Amino acid sequence: MVLRLYGYLGIALIAFAEINFYAKIEPFATWYIPIVWYGYILLIDSIVYRLKNRSLMSSYPKEFIFMVALSVPFWLIFEFYNLFTVSWIYTNYVWYVHLFDFTTIMPAVLETFSLINSLGLGKRFDRSVNRSKAKRLILRDGSGSLAIKLLIVVGVFAALLPVLVPMMGFPFIWFGLFLLIDPLNYLIGRPSIVQRVSRGKRSFVIQLFIAGIIMGFFWEFWNYQAYPKWHYNLPSFVPSIRLFEMPLFGYLGYLPFATEVFLFYALFRSFIFKKGNDLLLI
């Protein structure tokens, strides 16, 4: 398969990062996250372009840059949670490199989702639902249903639990934002999971979940052999069997995390971009 030129640059960056995980030549060892993850992003974007003759970087360059910038405040929400739960700790990090690392999170997830959608994975689970039936399924009226508004209240409570009850509330780090943003997005007319599923697009959720698991694997794999890295500090009741640094149980958190990445992006992109994005807002 012939890739765009930057796809080969992505392969070179990943290969260089892999080699340097063992050589640990500075300053590249300290900058390993942006090196390996921008390599990954370039490669995946190039594959999507090969499949669909368009991609996020080539067809929506301004939106891609916005995505990179939005990734930082998005992840800082989780860093704020971690001040209370102390679920992970960092070693050998430099703060300004670390901040730059955060720019890779959202584009990596959404590029992966774009690839999975381009491959059509999970499409056989879709079903046709007419608009009137979809409307009844989610109980929407002209001003927004009471049910959706109640879900937002539940979401606010869930999003606050890691702060209010850190020991027991730490799992809500990974799906509290989903419970808050998804009904909010639906209520104000932004893309939401409720909206997609009610219209029969079950593959949308499946594809996000697959993207989350793929991201979880690579995040943990590349973290495991790196010089600057994170370590987990989870409660004793979490099963201790691990794949790399992460307990196997913890990989479940990457499923709702991928939906939160999409929902956060969908919530804020409409303030700047009025046209649709056929690679993500499907």
N, C-alpha and C positions, 0 to 999 in steps of 0.2 A: 504494500500500500504506500503510495507516494504522498508524503505530507507537505504542508507548507513549510517554508524555510525555518520559521520560528519553532516549528515542532521538533526539528532536529536539534535546535538550540536547547529546547527543553530536555531532550534525551541526554545531551551533553552535560547539562547542569545537574541532572539527577545522578548520572554516572560519576561526576566529579564529587558530589556530596557523599555518595556511597563510599568512594575511595577515601575521602578525607575523614569519614567517620572513624576510620582506623588510623590514618596518618596524623590527624588532628593538627594540621598546619594552620597557624593563625595568620590573618584574622578570620579565615574562612570557617574555622571550627565554631567560632562564636556566632557567625552569621549563617549557620547551617540551615535554619528554618526557612528564611526567605530564599536561599539558594535552591533547596530541594523542592520547596512548595511552588515557587514561581516556575521552576522547571516542570513540575507536574501540571500546573495551570496551562503553560504554553503547549505542552504535549496534548492534553485533553482537548483544548480549544482547536488545535490543528486537526485532530481526528474528527471532531464534530464538523469542521469545515469540509473535510474530505467526504463525509457522509451526506451532508445537506447543502453543500456549496454556500454556507454562511455559518457564522459563529458569533459568539458574544464579542470577542475582541475585534473581529473584522467588520461585522455588521452593526454593532452597537458600541463603538469605542468610547463615547462619552458616558454611556451608562455603565460600562465596565469600570471606568475610572471612578465613577460615583460609588459603585459597589465596593471597590477597594477602600475608599475613604469611609464608607458606612460600616465596614467591617470592624473598625476600631471601636466606635461607641457601642456597637452590638456586643463585642466580647467584654468590654469593660463592665457591662452589667453583671457578667458572671464573675469577674474579678471582685466586684463589690460584694456579691454573695459570699465569695470565698473568705472575705475578711471576717465573716461570722462563723462559717462552717469549717474553715481551714481544711478543706477536702483535698487540696493539693498544695505542694510547696515547690519552689523553683531553686535550682542550684546552678551556679556558674553563668548567670545571666547578667547582661549589661542593659540598663533600663531602656536606653534609646533603641537598641537593637530589638529588645523585647517588644516595644511599642510597634516597631515596624513589622514584627512577626504577625501581629494581630491583623494586618492588612490582607493576609492570605486566606483567612478563614472563610469568609463569605464567598469570594470568587471560586475557591476550591470546591466548596459544596455545590454551588450553583452550576459550575462548569460540569461537574460530575453528573448532576441531575440532567443537564442538557444532553449529555452523551447518552445516558440511559434512555431518555425519551426519544432520542434520534434512533436508537436501536429498537424501539417499540416494545420494550420489556413490559410485561403485565397488561398489555392492551386487551388480551382475551377476557380480562375480568371486567371490562367496561360494559355498560348496558345503556340502552336508550331510554331516557326519561323525558317526557314532555314537560314544558315549562310550568303548566298549571299544577301538575303532580309534584314537581320539585318545590313549588311555592308552598303547597300543603305540608310537605315533608318537614320544612324548616319553620313553619308557622309564622311566616312573615306577613305583616300588614304594611300600610303606607308609612308609618312612623317607626317601624321596627318592632318586632314582637317582644312581648314580655319575657318569653323564654330566653331569647337572645340576650336581653338586658340582664336577666338573672345569671346567665352564664358569665357575663362580664364581671359581675359582683363576685362570683365564685372564683374567677380568674385572678381578681385583685387579691383575694384572700390567699389563694395558692401561691401567688408570686411573692407575698410577704412572709410566708411560713419559714423559708430558710433564714430570714432575719429575726423573726420572732421566736422561733423554736429551732435553733441550729441543729441540735442533735437528731431530732426526729424529722425536721423539715428539709434536710439536705437533698432527698430525692426530688423535691419540687424545684430544685435548681434547673432540672433538665426538662420539666414539662409545665412548670408554672406559667412561663411566658406564653406557651401554646394556649393554655386555658384562658389567658387574658386577651391575647392579640387576635386569635382566630375569630371569636364572636365580634370583637371590635371591628375587625376588617370587614366582616359581613355586614355589620350594621351601617357602616359608613360607605359601603360600596366598593371596598378594595377586594382583591382576590383572597379567598379563604378556602380552607379545607372543607368546611361545612358546605360551602357553595359548590365546590367541585364534586364532592361525593353525592350531593342531592341531585346533581345533573347526570349521575351515572359514571363519572370519571374516576372509578376506583383505582385505575392504574396510576393516577396522579400521586396518590398516597403511597402506593407500592414503590413507585420510582423514587420518591423522596426517602423512603425507608432504606432502599437499596443503596442510595447515595450516602446515607448516614452510616451504614455498616462499612461501606468501602472506605469512607473517610476515617472512621474509627480505627480500622485496621492499620491504615497507613500512618495516621497520627501516632498510634502507639508503637508501631514497628520502627518508624524513624526516630521517635523519641528514645526508644530502648537502647539504641547504640550511639546516641549522641553525647557530646560534651556538655553543652548547656541543656538541661532537661528538667522535667517535673517528676515528682514522686507523689503517690497517693497516700492520704491519711484518712482512711474510711472507718466507720464504726465497726465494732467487733462482730455485730450480727450480719455483716455483709460476707457472703461466702468467699473464702480466701484463694480459691483456685484462679490462677492468673494466666493471661496470654500477654506476654511482655510485661509492662508495669501495671496494666489494668486488670482487675479481677473480671472474670468472664461475665459475671452478673452486671458489671458496669457498662458493658457494650450495649445493653438495652437502652441506655440513656442516649445513644447516638441516633436512635429512631426518632423520638420527638425533637431532638436537637436539630435535625435536618429540616423538620417542618418549621421550627422557630426561625431558622435562617431565612427560609423562603418568606414567611409571614412578615418578618421585620423588614426585609427588602421590599415586599409588596406594599407595606404600609407607607413607607417613605418615598418610594420612587415616583409615585403619582404627583407629589408636590413639585417635581421638577420635569418629569417626562410625561407628556400627554399621549403620545403614540404608544401603541401596544408593542410587545416583545414576543414574537411568535416562537422563540426558543424556550421561554420560561413561563409566560402567562398563557398557557395552553388551555 
